[in-house]
Amino acid sequence: MRPPPQPPLSFADDSPTVSFASQLAASPTPPPTPRFLPGTRFGDRYRIVELLGRGATGEVYRADDLHLGLPVALKFLPPHLADNPDAISRVRNEVRVARQVTHPNVCRVFDIGEVDGHSFISMEYVDGEDLRSVLRRLGRPSREKALEIARQLCAGLAAAHEIGVLHRDLKSANVMIDGRGRARIADFGLASFAHELPDRAFAGTPAYMAPELFAGAPPSTRTDIYALGAVLYELFTGRAAFAAETIGELRERQLSPPPPPSQFVAGLDPAVENLILACLDPDPSTRPPSALALATVLPGGDPLAVALAAGETPSPETVAAAGGEGLMPLPVACACLAAIAVGLLAIAALNTRVSMVGLAPPGKPPVVLADRAREIIARTGHDAPRLEVAYGYMVYAQYLDHIAETDPQPDRWSRLQSRLPRPYGFWYRESPGQIVPVRPASEIRFRDPPIDLRGMAGVVTDDDGRLQILEIVPPQRDASPPASESADYAPLFAAAGLKLEQFTAAAPEWNPPFATDSRSAWVGRYPDQPDWPIRVEAGAWRGKPVYFQVLEAFDRPGHELTAEPPSPLALLAKWSTVLLLSALLVVPPLVARRNLRRGIGDRRGAWRLGGTVFVLSLVSWALRTDVLAKLDHSETLLSVQLGLALLTGLVSALIYLALEPFVRRFWPRTLISWTRLLMGRVGDPRVGRDVLLGAVAGVLVIVIQRLEWLVPTWLGAVSRVPYGVSDATLYGGRKAFALLVAPQFLAGPLVILFVLTVAMLLVRRRWPAIVLAAMFLMASDAHYVMDTGQGIALASAGVEILLVWTVILATLLRLGLLALASAFLFFNILQTWPLTLDTAAWYSGTSLTAVLVLALIAMAAMAVARGGVARWRRSALAVW
């Protein structure tokens, strides 16, 4: 500390205007005749150690609490006030108010008592001295120490203001500096709740009282801010802000700002000076609105830490102001970009061994298979006009599940490419009228709408064009005579890659989905596969085939399916999911309503999120729908989809509105870049940094999953069903792009944050809440290991779930919500798009599109993380 200057001091520094303004250490030397001598036992509980100070309103002693074995401070009323009802009432008020404020930077008050006519307050003993004495003895502290004390004073005062307590007598003599150098606000003798100010609200120490108090205005948080500014002035300069001999002179000087602190302290940070002068502004409306806002402006401060330490819920603006600029160093940014590139290559390489497109690449592109389907229909003699056509790829999930259940060989998946049936299907349908789907998603499928209009035709082939299903709807009314000859099914057998003569006739068992006037059936096997029996059912109308289906051993009629008893893991996953969905539907609307009525919650952010989800839902639907060009039906379906998109956006906004205030209180650092983005700060380096780091996390999750799939095969065990891809990506075009803009990547992170926050509300401790949330989330994901069987595969899948959720939760808690949303975006794309290194594959263009999209996102995020356009513009100007 520097040698003390000689500031002009007068009565105005700490002279109270009312008699009841206590001073914990007003007298540097004990009076000669203390009321209690050291060693005196008091009330069978306390033993007096020494007199700490004496003021106009009483004496403060250090004592030992014999019951608890702790040192305490006892504050006694002076004898002439011992029987004064007003004085006793003020003592009780001090205890009542001060006990509400619990904070490391506030001296705690324990209780009030009376023994042998002596009224006293027991409070925390602070081993140190008051700030005024420190400044007089040692002078102003170093810049770093002054900033540390200033932040602590802001935190302590903010804790009082948070619960509505006004200190009303904040001054350097009422700030204790303990043995560790920590500041503690003391003496709440004049404190009161803002909503119950006493009749004599004009009270305090003149040098620290705001000008409006002299004019009769009521105390407020801004009058405390004024007093805090006066204390900070002393702290940074070692001088009183205003020196005067009379109250009238003091009032006159307070109408103008004090001399700038830099006049007395060379090199003082301009931000600190401006802050102090703003606190001492005569106009209360221009002062900082709160002690927390004051702390956010102090150099080197952490506004979130200050808010949390004060027991406050930081505002969205405070959250956005935290975390610094977030500018990412160039080596780190390049390392992230390289990690993403290496990860994408690794995933494409691993897909050759762990994904369906790698183990059994789709044979022919959709356009070729559509021509093949038309050729098959033409062989039947079907000649109805073709007004509309629709087609798409699909994966036989039932077939893959059957292999997982019945084939225990470790190489069962590698044999998919050389066996029949193929794991892929291709559906095609044509109609003499418009094909309008029934489902709100407005996507045409093989059974949506039903094939029931005269002249409609549907075909399912495998990815090599082998016929699996043929359906041609005959007329509902037909007066033509039955055919004299049976239908010729040999061309359809040939289209299926089978030979009719190698099959044995059997009694029909499967009814066609529409009327036929003849039915036939055969049983046989695939060529060169004697272990795989199949059944063929067929039907004809007036001698023409209208129904043909190749049935596998695992095929069951849909209305006759019987569910097997679910396993314990399946039940756990089911009920965890049901509980989560129920909570998401019930809790957020109620809590959001409460938050709206109380005026808390980031409304602007909630509506922006809801609007984003609404727009993305609508755009995604528009890209994948098949009805926008159908004037007769698009209006109705568009209205339905508008309602669904609006509902989705509204639910998202309500969830966020209900969740966000709790997240700001429990997990505020998860919202820093997210809040900045919602505020429109797209070019903020922190936003780019978190998007880039989230992308690395998303790629890492996929790499973990792919590697885990191989672990059982390395150990000689069987692996679960290979990873598939979305049908839309194999279809390509606009339907593939619909996956890119779908808002699901926003829903997942919000759900995870919801579970974390609920866990925190239940257990009230950070790490137990994280563990509880992780267990619940992993339980709801337990269906992921349902098909892994036992032993090594099950253990390996369990380890995968543990690793994946560790990455997900670490991304959320360490990087934030925006980073997790970025991770989910990358995760969803890499999980559903067919990444491949085979440039000759017909879907390699789709693979390249996914890589380009991810690369553009990553490079844009890197540019923003490095300072964005503004940085490059400044660099260019500097060179110029």
N, C-alpha and C positions, 0 to 999 in steps of 0.2 A: 504494500500500500504506500501511496505517496504521503509526504508530510502534509498535515492539515493546513488549508488556507485559513484566513481570518475573515469569515463572512460576517456581515453585520447582523447580529442577532438581537432580538428584543422580546418583550413579553408576547408578541404576536406569534412567536414560533410554536409555542405549545400551551399557552394560557387558555384554559377552558372558559366558556361563556356561561356555563351552568355549574353548580356545585358538584353534581354527580357526573364527573368525567374522570374516571379512575386512571392511574398511571402505575404500570407494573414496576417500573424501575425509575421513578421520578427523581429519587435522591441517590446520588452516587455513593454517599457515605451514610451508614446507619445513624439514626438519631441517638443521643446519649441515653435516653430512657425508653427502650422498647417496652411494649405492653407485656410480651412474653419473653422469658429468658431461654437460651438454648438448653435443651434437655427437658423442658416442660412437657408433660403428657397432657394431651387435650382430648377429652371425651372418650377415654379408654381406647382410642383408635389411632390418634396422631401423636407424634413426638416432634416438638419444635426443634429445628436445626439452626436456623439463622433468620434474621430479618433481611429481606431482599430489597424492600423499598417502602417509602411512605409518601403519600400524597394527600391532597385535600379531601379525598373521599375514603381514606382508609390506609391500612397497612397490608403488605404482602409478605408472608413468611414461607420459607422453605420448610417442609415437614416430611416425616416418614410415615407412610400409611402402614401401620403395624399389622393390619389384616391381610393386605396384599403384598407387603414387602416391597413397595415401590415409593420413590420420592414423588411428592406432590407439592403444589403451591396452594396456600390458603390465603384468601383475601378477606380481611375483616373490615366491617364498617367501623368508622371512628366512634368513640363512646358517645359523642353528642348526637349521633344519628342512629344509635342503636334502637331507640324507641320511636323513631320518626316513621310513621306509616308510609309516607311517600318514598323515603329511602329504601325501606324494606321492600316495597312494591317494585322499585326499580331493580333491586338485586334479584328478585324472583323473575322479573322480565328478562334480565340479562341471562340467567340460567336457562330459562325456557327457550329463548331465541338461540343462544350460543350452542346449546346441546344439539340443535338441528343441523349444525354445520360440522361435518366430519371430513377432514381433508389433511394430507400431510403438511400443507403450508398454512394451517390454521391451528392455533393453540386450543386444545380441546378443553371444554368445561364439563366437569363431572356431575356435581350436585350442589345443593344448598343445605346448610345445616345451622343449628343453634344449640350451643352448650353454655350453660351458666350465664345466659343473657348475652352471649357473644354470637352475633350472626356472621356467617362466613360462607364463602364459595370455595369449593375444592376444584382445582383445575390441574391440567398437565403442567408438570415442572419442566421448564426449558432451561437447560444448562448453557447459559450464554448471557448476552446483554442486548439492550435495545439498539436499533439501528442508529438512532440519534447519538447515543454515547459512542458507538463505534466510529461514526463519522467525525465526531469531535476529537476522539483520541487518536485515530489513525489516518483520517482524511479519506478522500474518495477512493474506492477500490479500483482495481484494473478494469479495463473495458470488458473482458470476458466475465469477470466476477459480477460486475454490475449488471450485465445482460442476464446472467443466471439468476440473480436476485430479482430482477424485474420480471422475468418469466414466472418465477415462483409466486410473486405477489399477485400477478395477473391470475394465476391458477387458483390461489386461495380466495381472492375476491370473487372470481367467477363461480366458485363452488357456493359461496354465500348467495350470490345473485340468482343462481339456478333455482334455489328453493324460496326465493322471494325475500331474502334477508338483506337489509341495508345496514352497513356498518355505522355510518354517520360520524365516526370519529377516527378515520384512518389518518395516521401521521407517523413520522419516523420514530417517535417515542413509543408507539404502539405496534411496532414491528420488531420482533425478537430475532436475533441471529444466534442459532444454537451452536453447540460445540463442533458440529460438522459443517458449519457455514451455511446452513439452510435457513431461509427466511420463514418466519411464522407470524401470521397476523394475530394479534392479541387484543384483549380488552373490548368486549362487546357490550360495555356498560350503556352505551347510547343506542345500540342496535335495536332494530324493530322490523317486523314484517311490513312490507310495503303497503299491504292492504289494511293495516291497523295502526297507522302512525298515531302517536299520542297527541294530546291537545297542544302541548308545547313542542312542536316539531322543530322550532328554531333552536338548535343546540349543536355543539361541536367546538372545535378549536379554530379561532378566527383565521389564522394563516392558511388553513387547509379547507376553509369553507368556500363553496362556490358563490360567485356574486349574486346569483338569483336567490340564494337563501337569505341574504340581507334584505332583499326586496320583498320577502314574504312568500316566495314560491316554496312548494313542498319539496322535501328531499326525494331523490330518485337515484336510479343507478348512475345517472350522469353526474350527479353531485359527488358520488363516491369516485367516479372516474376523475373528476377534477382534483379531489384529494390525492388520488393515486398519482396524478400528474405532478402535484407538488412534491410528493415523496420521491418520485423518479428524478425530478429536477435536483433535489438534494443529493440523491444517490450518484448521479453522473457528474455533478459540479462541485459537491461539497458545500454549496451555498443554499440559503433559503431563496425561494422564488421571489417572494415579496418581503421587503423589510420596511416596517413602519413603526411609529411611536404611538399612534392612536388608531382606533378602529376606523374613524373617518378617513384618515390618510390611507389605511390599508384598502378600504373600499374604493377609493379614488384610483389607486394604483392597479387594482384588479380589473378595471375597465379597459386596460390596455395589456397586451401581452408582456410578459417579463422579458428581461434582456435575453437574447439567444444564448443557450448554453455554450455554443461554440465560442462566445466572447470570453469565456473563462477557461475552456478546455480546448486546446489545439488538437485538430485531427479527429474531432468527434464525428461519428457516423451521421451523415445528414438525415438518414432515415430515423435515427433515434431522436435527433433534435426536432424534426418535424412532428414526430409522434408526441413528444412531451409538450410542445407548443399547442398541438391540437387538443390535448387533454385540458390545457389551461385556457382554452378559448373562452372569452366571456359569454359567447352564445352557446347554450347547451346543445342546440340542434346540430352544431358542427363538430362536436366532440365525438370520439369513437363511441359507437352505440353500446359496446359491452367490453368487459375485461377480456373476454375471449377474442373479440375482434382486435383488441389491442395486442394480444399475444401473437396473433397471426402476422402482424406487421413487424414485430421485433426481429432484427437480423438473426439468422441462424436458428430461429425457433421452429418448433414442430407444432403447428396449430392443432393437429389431431391429438397429439400427446397432451397438450394443454387442456383441450376440451374434455378428454377422457379423464385426465387427472382431476379436473374440476367437477366430475360427475355429470357433465353435460352431454347431450346428444349433439354432435357437431352438425352444423347446417350443411346442405349440399354445396354451398359456396366455400365453406371451410374445408370440406372434403376435397373439392376440386383444387383448392389452393395448396394442399399438402403434397408431399412427395417430390417437390422440386421440379425442375424442368424436364428431367428424364431423358436428357440427350444421351444417346447411346454411343460409346466410343467406336471408332471405325473398326478396329480389330474384332470387337465383340459382335458388331453387326455383320461383318463378313463371315465370322465363325458361325453365326446363326443361319445365314444364307447357305453356307456350305453344308451345314448339318441337314438342312431341309433337302438340298439337292442329293446328298448321299442317301438320306432316308428314302427319297422317292425311288432312286435306283435300287436300293435294297428291297423295297416293297415290290417293285416290278419283278425283280429276280426271284424273290420268295414266292410270288404268286404262281410261278410255274410249278411249284410243288404243293401249295396249300390252298389254292383257289380252284373253283370249277373251271374258269376259263384257261387256267394253266394245265390242270390235269386232264381235262377233256375239252379242248378248244371248240367253240361253236363252228359247225361245218360250213354253212352257206349264209350269205347276207340276206336280210329280209326281202329285198326286191326279187332276188332269184327264187326264194321259197314262195313268194306270192305268185309268180308265174307258174311255178310247179303246181300250186293249188288250183289255179284256173284250168290247167291242163287236166288234172284229175277230175274236176267237175265236168269238163267237156266230154270225158270218156263215158260218162253216164247218160249222155244224150240230153242233159239239162239245157234248155234253150230260153230260159226266162231273161227278160232285159236286165241289164246290170246298171242301176242308177248310182249306187254308192258301194264303196269297198273300204274295209278296215282290216288291219292285221297287226300282229306283234309277237314278240318272243315271250317265253315263259320257262320256268325251271320246274321239273317234276320233284317237288319237295317230298311227296309221298314215296317216290321211288328211292330217293336217297335215305330217307328214314328206314325203309325196308332193308336196305343194304346194311345200315348201321346196326339193325336189330338181329339180322340173320347171318351175316358174313363175319366170322371172327378172324379172318386172315389179315395180317399186317399190310398186305399189298392190295387190299380190296379197292382202294380209291384209284390206284394207278392202273387198274384193269378197266376202268370206266371207258376209256377211249376205244378199247378193242371189243367191247361187249354190246349187246343189245338187251334191253332198249337203251336209247340214248337219254342222257339226263336233261336234255332240252326239248321243248316243244315249240312249235310255231303254229299259231292259229290264224285262220283267214276266214272272212265272211263277206258275202256280197248280198245285195238286196235290190229288188225292183223299186223300192221306196226308200225314204230316209231311215237311217239307223239312229235312233235316239236313245241313249242310255237312260236307265232308270235311276241309277245312283246319283246323288248330288254332285259327286266329283266330275260327272259328265265325261267320263272316259269309257269308250266302247271296249268291251271285253268279249270273249267268245260266248259267254252266257248272259251278257248284259248289253242290250236287252235280249230277252229270250228269242231263240230262233223259232218263230211261230207264225210268220207272215208268209202267205203263199208265194213261192218263188225264191224265198230266202235260202241261201246255201252256206254251210259252214264246213271248214276242213281243218283238221289238226294233223300236222306232220311232225316228224322229228327234225333236227337241224340239218339232216342230209336229204330231206324231202321224202322220207318214207311215210306213207299214209298211216295214220293212227285212228282218226275219226272222220267220217263223212256223214253229213246230215243235209238233206234237201227236203224242204217242206212241200208235201203234196197238196193239191187243192182240197179245201174243206168240203166242197160239193163237186162231185164228178159223176156224170151219168154214163161214162164210157164203160164197155163191158170188161170184165177181168181178162187178163192176158192168158192166152192158151199155152204159152211156154214159160218156163221159170226164168228168172233173171240170170244174166251171165255175170258172175262175180269174179271170174278169172282176171279181168283187167285190174280190178281193185286189189286182189291179192298181189298181183305183180307190182302195183303202185306201192304196196306195203313192203316190198322186198321179199315176199313169200310165194310159195308155189302151192296152188290149190290141191294138186294131186298128192302132196305130202301131208295133207290134213285129213282127219277122220270126221265124218259127219256126226253131229250130236244133237240132242234135243235143245231147242232154244231156251234160255233161262232169263235173258235180259230183255225187257220191253223197250222198244224204241221210244224216244220222247214225243212221237206223234204217230198217227195211224198209218198202218201198212196193211196190205192185203195178203202178204206172205212173209214168212220169217224163216231164217236158216241159221245154223250154228255149226262150228267145227272146232276141234281141238287138235293141237299139234305143238311143235317146238320151233324155236328159231334155228336157222341153218347153223350147223356146227356148234350148237349149244344144247346138248341133250339134257342138261340140268335145269333148263329154264322153260317150263311149260307155259303155253299161252292159249287163249280162247278167242275165237272170232265170232261175233254176232253180226247178223245182217238182216235187212228187210227191204222189200220192194213194193212198188205201187204200179199196178198195171204193167208189170214186166220190166220196169226200170228200177235199178237200185237207188234207194233214197236214204239208206242207213247202212253204215259199215263201221265196226269198231273192233280194234285189237285190244283185248283185255289181258292184263297181267295178273299174276297170282295175288298181288296185294290190292287189286282194285276192289272196291266195295261200293254198292249203291249208296248215294249220299243219305237217303232217308232211312237206311238200315244200319248206319254206322253206330257202333256201341263204344262208348268211351271206356278205356281201361282205368282202373283205380289210379289216381295220381300218386306219384312218389312223395315222400316227405319234403324233398327239396322243391318239387313242383308246387305243393301246397304252401310252403313257406314263401315262394316267389309270388304266388297268386294272392295270398292274403296281405303280403307287404304292399303289393301294387294296389290292391283294393283300398287298403288303409290310406295310402298316399293320395290316390285320386279322390277319395272321399274328403280328406283334409283339404285338398286343393279346391274342391268345389264349395265346401262349407265355410272354412275359416276366412279366406281372403275377403269375400264380400262384407262379412261382418266387421272385420278389423279395418278394412278400407273405409267403411262408413264411419266408424269411430274416429279414424284419423282425419277424415274430412271435416267432421264436426268439431274436432279440436284444433283444426288448422295446421296439422303437422303432415309431413310427407312431401316428397318432391312431385308436386302436381304436374309441373311442366315436363319433367322427365317421364312421368307415367304416361301422359298423353302422347308424347313423342314416341315412346316405345310402342304404345298401342297403335298409333298411326302407322308406324313402320311395319308392325306385324300385319295390320290390315292390308297395306299396299303390297307387301311381299306375298301374302296369301292370295290376293286377287291376281297378281301378275303370274304367280306359279300356276294357278288354276287356268288362266287364259292361255298359257303355253302348253298345258297338257290336255286341255279339253278338246272334244271333237264336235262341238255343237255351235260354236260362235257363228259359223257361216250359215246355219239353218234358221232362217228368219221365223219359221213357224214355231220354233221351240226355244230359241236362244233367249228370248225375253224372259220367259218363265224361269229357265234354269239360271240365267244371269241374276235374276232377283233372288233366287234361293242362295246362290253362291255369294252374292253381296251380303246377304244376311249372315251367312256362316262366317265370312271373312270379318264382318263387323263384330260378330259375337266373339270370335277368336281374339281380335284386337282389344275388345273391351275387357275380356277375361284377363288378358295379359296385363293391361293397364291396372286392373283391380289388384291382381296378385302383386304387382310391383308397388302399388300405392300402399298396400297392407304390409308388405315385407320391408320396404326400403328404410323406414325410420328405425326399425330394429337392427337392420344391417348396419346402419350408420352408427348405432350405439355399440354393437357387439363386434362387427367386422368392418370398420370404416375404411380400412386400407384396401379392401377389395373393390371399392367403388371409385377410387381416385380417377383412373383413366376413363372408366365407364361414365362417370358424371361429366367429365370434360367433353366426352364425345356427345352426350345428350345435350350439352350446352352449345353444341355446334362447333367445337374446336377440333375439326377434323384434322388439321395440320399440326396439332400439338405433338411434340416429340414423344411425350409419354404415351400417347395413344398409339403411335407407330411402334414404339418399343414393345408394348404389351401385345399388340397384334402379332408382331414378329416372334416374340417368345412363345406366345400361345400356339402359333403355327408349328414351332419346334415340338411342343408338347403333343399336339395332335398327331404329328408324324411318328413320334416316339411310341404313342399308344398302339398304332397300327403295327409298328415293327415288333413290339412286345407280343401282340396277338399272333402275328405270323410265326415268330420264333417258337412260341409256346406250342403251336399246333404240331411242330415237328418233333418236340421232345419225346412223346410216346413212341414215334417211329424210330428215333435214335436208340431207344431202350428196348426195341423189339416188341412193342405193344401196338394196339390199334388206335388211330386217332378218330376224332369225331367227324361229323359231316364237314366237307371242305367249305371254305368261304365262298359265298355266292356274290352276284352282282345284281343290280336293279334291272328289271325288265326294260325300263325306260331307256337305260343307257345302251342296251343292245338294239333297241329300236332306233335310237339316235335322234338327231334333229332337235326340234323345239321341246319334245318331251324330255330329252336328256337335260336340256338347259333348265327345264322347270325344277329339277332337283337342286340346281345351284342357287336359286333364289328362294326356295322354300324356307320358311322361318323356323324350322325345327332346331336349327343350331342355336337359336335364342331360348327356346323352351327348356332344353336340358339344363343349362347353367342355372336358370331361375329355379327350377325344381330342386336342384342340389342345394342352392343357397337357402331355399325354403326349409329343407330338411335340417340343415345346419342350424338355422335360426330357431326352429322349434326345439331342437335338442338343447340349444343354449338356454332357452326359456325354461326348460324342464330341469336341467341340472345346475345351471348358473355358474358353471366353471368351464373354462375354455377347452382344455384337453379332454376331460371326460365327455364334453359335448361333441367334440370332433370324433372321438372313438365311437360314441353312440350313433352318430349320424353315419359313420362309415359302415358300421355293422348293419344298420337298416338298409342302406343303399346296396350293399353287397347281397343282402338277403333278397331284395327285390330283383336283383340281377341273377339269382340262383338258377333261373330257367336256362341260363346260358350253358350250364353243365349237365343238363338233363340227359343229353344223348351221349355222354362220355363213358358210360358203363361204370366199371369199377377199377380199383387199383391205380395204376400209374396214370391213366388218362384222367381219372377223376381228380387225383391229387394235382396233376399238372394244370388242369383247368382252374382249380381252386387257387393255385399260386398266381395264375394269370389274372384272375379277378382281383386278388390282393394287390398286385403290382399296378394294374390299370387304375384302380381306384386311388391308390397312393399318388400316382401321377396327377389324376384329375383333382383330388383335394389339395395337393401341394400347389398345383397351378392356380387354383382359386384363392387359396389363403396367402400364398406368397406373391403372386402376380396380380390377381384380381379377376373380377367378373368379365371384363372385356377380353382378357387373355384366355379365359376358359371358353368364351363364345367363339373366339378365333380357333381354339383347339377343336371345338365341336364342328366348326365349319370344315376344317381340314379333315377331321376324322370322318365326317359324313361323306365327303366327296371320295376320299380314298377307300372307304368301305363299300361304296355303291358303284363306282366307276371301274371299268376293267383295265387296270394298268398292266401293260405288257411290254416286253422288250422285242416281241416278234413284229417287226415292221411289215411283214407280208400278210399278217392277219387282217381280215376285212374290217375289224373293229379297231385297228390301230389308230385310225383318225380320231375316234372317240377317246382313246387313251391319251393321245397327244393333246387333245383339247383340254382334258382334265389337268394335265401337267402344265400347260400354258396358263390356264386360269390360276392355278395355285402359285406358279412362278410370278405372275403379274401381281397377285396379292402380296406375296412375300417381298418382292422388289419395291413395290409402292410403300409397304410398311417400313422397309429399311430406309427409303428416302426420307420419309416423314420422321423416323426415329433419329436420323442424322441432322435434322433441322428443316427438312422439306424445301419447298420452293424458295422460301424467304432466305434460307442459308445460302443456296446456290446464287440467288440474286445478289446478296451481299458480297459473296466471293467474286462474282463477275464485276461488280462495281469497284471492288478493291483492286482487281487486276487492271481495270480500265483507268 
